[in-house]
Amino acid sequence: MTPEDIDNLQAGRELDALVVTEIMGYEGCVLAHGDSTFPPYSTDIAAAWLVVEKLSALKLRAQIEDSDGKSWTCTFHKWIGAPFCWDDVGSSIADTAPLAICRAALRAMLSQGDK
């Protein structure tokens, strides 16, 4: 999956399933097994916050901002040493905070796999 593919993902169960398998650590394709019991990460801020907490445990810090009253920006940063030295490892802009969080988290995980 490319960063551009991630940017085109829409909020909903397909994106939630990617979050489950790629970020939260559940094995297998959840949708293929008909399991819809996982949280609505891409549409509910409480569920999306679980994604922020998961990446925080991986030493990635989230910065989430209401960009202009119409969209949200989420950027995950990785500590690279020295005071105040952070590297942006995943960022996204979306209509809602949960969608921005999910897309940025997937981008962050993609970038971590490249290193």
C-alpha positions as CSV (number, residue, x, y, z in Angstrom):
1,M,0.0,0.0,0.0
2,T,1.4,3.4,-1.0
3,P,0.9,6.7,0.8
4,E,-1.4,7.8,-2.0
5,D,-3.5,4.6,-1.5
6,I,-3.8,5.5,2.2
7,D,-4.9,9.1,1.3
8,N,-7.8,7.7,-0.8
9,L,-9.1,5.4,2.0
10,Q,-12.6,6.5,3.1
11,A,-14.0,6.2,6.6
12,G,-15.8,2.9,7.3
13,R,-15.3,-0.8,8.0
14,E,-12.7,-1.4,5.3
15,L,-10.4,1.2,6.8
16,D,-11.2,0.0,10.3
17,A,-10.2,-3.5,9.3
18,L,-6.9,-2.2,8.0
19,V,-6.3,-0.4,11.3
20,V,-7.1,-3.7,13.1
21,T,-4.6,-5.7,11.1
22,E,-1.9,-3.2,10.4
23,I,-1.8,-1.2,13.6
24,M,-3.7,-2.9,16.5
25,G,-2.0,-6.2,15.8
26,Y,-4.9,-8.6,15.3
27,E,-3.9,-11.4,12.9
28,G,-5.6,-12.1,9.6
29,C,-8.2,-10.2,7.6
30,V,-11.0,-9.5,9.9
31,L,-13.5,-8.6,7.2
32,A,-12.9,-11.9,5.4
33,H,-14.1,-13.7,8.5
34,G,-17.2,-11.6,8.9
35,D,-16.1,-10.1,12.2
36,S,-17.5,-6.7,12.7
37,T,-17.0,-6.4,16.4
38,F,-13.9,-4.3,16.3
39,P,-14.2,-0.6,17.1
40,P,-15.2,2.0,14.4
41,Y,-11.7,3.6,14.5
42,S,-12.2,5.8,11.4
43,T,-15.5,7.3,12.5
44,D,-15.5,7.5,16.3
45,I,-13.0,9.7,18.2
46,A,-12.9,7.5,21.3
47,A,-12.0,4.5,19.1
48,A,-9.4,6.5,17.1
49,W,-7.8,7.5,20.4
50,L,-7.0,3.8,20.9
51,V,-4.9,4.1,17.8
52,V,-3.1,7.1,19.2
53,E,-2.4,5.2,22.4
54,K,-1.1,2.2,20.4
55,L,1.3,4.3,18.5
56,S,2.3,6.1,21.6
57,A,3.4,2.8,23.1
58,L,5.6,2.4,20.0
59,K,7.2,5.7,20.9
60,L,5.4,7.8,18.3
61,R,3.8,11.1,19.4
62,A,0.6,12.4,17.8
63,Q,-0.1,16.0,17.0
64,I,-3.8,16.5,16.1
65,E,-5.1,19.9,15.1
66,D,-8.3,21.5,13.7
67,S,-6.7,22.9,10.6
68,D,-9.2,25.5,9.5
69,G,-12.6,24.7,11.1
70,K,-13.3,22.4,8.1
71,S,-10.6,19.7,8.3
72,W,-8.3,18.0,10.7
73,T,-4.6,17.3,10.5
74,C,-2.8,14.4,12.3
75,T,0.9,14.0,12.3
76,F,2.9,11.2,14.1
77,H,6.4,12.1,15.2
78,K,9.3,9.8,16.1
79,W,11.9,10.9,18.6
80,I,15.3,11.0,16.8
81,G,17.5,12.3,19.6
82,A,18.8,15.6,21.1
83,P,16.4,18.0,22.7
84,F,13.3,18.7,20.6
85,C,14.4,16.5,17.6
86,W,11.4,14.8,16.2
87,D,10.9,13.3,12.7
88,D,7.5,13.3,11.0
89,V,6.7,9.7,10.1
90,G,3.1,10.0,9.0
91,S,0.7,12.8,8.4
92,S,-2.8,13.2,7.0
93,I,-5.5,15.8,6.5
94,A,-9.2,14.7,6.5
95,D,-12.7,16.0,7.1
96,T,-12.8,14.4,10.6
97,A,-10.2,13.8,13.3
98,P,-10.8,10.0,13.4
99,L,-10.2,9.7,9.7
100,A,-7.0,11.9,9.9
101,I,-5.7,9.8,12.8
102,C,-6.3,6.5,11.0
103,R,-4.7,7.6,7.7
104,A,-1.7,9.2,9.5
105,A,-1.3,6.1,11.6
106,L,-1.2,3.8,8.6
107,R,1.3,6.2,6.9
108,A,3.5,6.1,10.1
109,M,3.4,2.3,10.2
110,L,4.3,2.2,6.4
111,S,7.3,4.5,7.0
112,Q,8.5,2.4,10.0
113,G,8.4,-0.7,7.8
114,D,10.8,1.1,5.3
115,K,13.5,1.6,8.0
